[in-house]
Amino acid sequence: MTRPLLPAASPLATRPTLTLAGRCQLTMFSAAMALALGVISTDANALAFGRLNVQSALGEPLRAEIEVTEITASEADGMKVGIASSEAFRAAGVAYNASLSDVRATMQRRADGRYVVRLTGSRSLNDPFVDLLLEATWSSGRIVRDYTVLLDPPSARQPGTATAIAPLPPQMGAPVPSPRTAPAAVAQAPAQRRERPVPAAPAPAPAAESSVRTGTGEQQVTVRAGDTASKIAGAYKPADVSLDQMLVALLRSNPNAFIGGNINR
């Protein structure tokens, strides 16, 4: 008896491979935030860096901490962490600031068990925005994280500067009695007749950065590997606006584009 021939097995259909384009279209306001989240890692299930907390001001040596969100005790013991080499900056297309050459990075464990990377330098940073590549290697992987450091002027960190825009005390803002009610007020408190109304202080002038305009609106920009917030701002800022004005304007005019209104996150 001859068995019927079975049809030849059809080859498995080739599933199309979905690839992300080498670049994506983002608005200027979300581009800087996307760049701040860029990570290169060889072990996605291991170490992860969090946000950058800058503790120094413009013109001072760098003092900052970087949160470590995922790490085991064994990884922390054998880990080497530091600023990436100038060659790594060039390979990533990121400008290297020579003032970073003496910055030391150390892994520290806090009392609550959390880990942070402490960054300390001895040379003053005189640029308001500095691109930084942090590199960490351990037995099972390697990670490189790109940050943009925002340095405020020292005066912006002094508590006394906030008093210039403090609200007026309640007694200075009290309404002056109208002539019709004045006799009753005098009868209740005759001694108050000698007091003169204190003129209200003029309203404070608006902050300088509130007048800065980007001139770009919702213009689309192309983000490529190695781009930074300072690069994007420098490429699209108007001629009469400085780089730091452009970045601060983007940050303060669009706080929802940055986590907690912090360009370093």
C-alpha positions, 0 to 999 in steps of 0.5 A, spaced: 500 500 500 502 506 497 502 512 502 500 518 500 505 523 499 505 529 505 506 536 502 513 538 504 513 542 510 513 550 508 518 554 511 517 558 517 514 565 515 520 570 517 517 575 522 519 582 520 524 585 525 522 591 528 528 596 528 528 603 531 530 608 527 537 611 528 534 617 530 527 620 532 523 626 532 522 630 538 520 637 540 526 641 543 522 641 550 522 633 550 529 632 547 533 634 553 529 630 557 530 624 553 538 625 552 538 625 560 535 618 560 540 615 555 544 609 558 549 604 555 549 598 559 552 591 558 547 588 563 540 590 563 538 587 569 544 589 574 546 596 576 542 602 574 544 610 575 539 615 578 538 622 578 544 627 579 544 632 585 548 638 584 551 641 590 556 646 588 555 652 584 558 656 578 565 657 579 566 652 584 569 645 584 564 640 582 560 637 588 555 632 586 551 625 588 548 620 583 543 615 586 544 608 584 537 605 584 539 598 583 545 594 585 547 588 590 552 588 595 557 584 591 557 588 585 558 594 590 564 591 593 568 589 586 565 596 582 570 601 579 566 607 578 569 614 575 569 619 569 570 616 562 576 617 559 577 623 554 577 618 548 570 615 550 567 622 550 570 623 543 567 616 541 560 618 544 560 625 540 560 629 547 564 635 548 570 633 554 571 639 559 578 639 562 576 641 568 573 634 569 580 631 569 581 631 577 574 629 579 574 623 583 568 618 583 567 614 589 561 609 591 558 610 598 553 607 602 548 611 606 545 609 613 539 607 610 543 602 606 542 606 599 548 607 595 550 613 591 556 615 587 560 621 590 563 626 585 568 631 588 573 635 584 578 640 586 578 645 579 573 650 579 567 649 573 566 656 570 561 653 564 554 653 566 553 647 563 558 641 563 557 634 559 559 628 563 560 621 562 560 616 568 562 609 567 562 603 572 565 596 571 564 590 575 565 583 574 559 582 570 558 588 566 559 595 564 555 601 564 556 609 561 551 614 563 550 621 560 549 627 564 548 634 563 550 638 569 547 645 571 551 650 575 547 656 578 551 662 580 553 662 587 548 668 588 542 664 586 544 659 592 544 664 598 538 664 602 538 672 602 536 673 595 529 670 596 527 676 600 527 680 594 521 677 592 518 675 598 510 678 599 509 684 603 507 683 611 500 683 612 500 690 616 503 693 610 497 691 605 491 692 610 486 697 606 486 704 608 479 706 612 474 710 607 472 717 610 465 714 611 468 709 616 473 714 619 469 717 625 468 710 628 475 708 627 477 714 631 472 713 636 475 706 638 482 708 637 483 715 638 491 714 638 491 711 631 490 718 628 497 720 628 499 714 624 500 715 617 499 710 612 505 706 609 506 706 602 506 699 599 512 697 596 512 697 588 511 690 585 518 686 584 520 686 577 519 680 573 525 675 573 530 676 567 529 669 564 522 670 563 523 675 557 527 670 554 524 667 548 527 661 544 524 663 537 523 656 535 516 654 538 514 647 537 520 646 532 522 639 530 529 637 532 533 630 530 536 627 536 542 622 535 546 618 539 551 623 543 547 629 542 546 633 549 541 638 551 547 644 551 548 641 543 541 642 542 540 649 545 546 651 542 544 649 535 537 652 535 538 659 540 537 665 537 543 670 536 542 675 541 541 669 547 546 666 550 547 658 551 545 658 559 539 663 557 536 658 552 537 652 557 534 656 563 528 658 558 527 651 556 527 649 563 523 654 566 518 655 561 517 647 560 517 644 567 513 638 565 518 636 560 523 635 566 522 631 572 521 635 578 523 641 574 530 639 574 534 639 568 539 634 571 534 628 572 
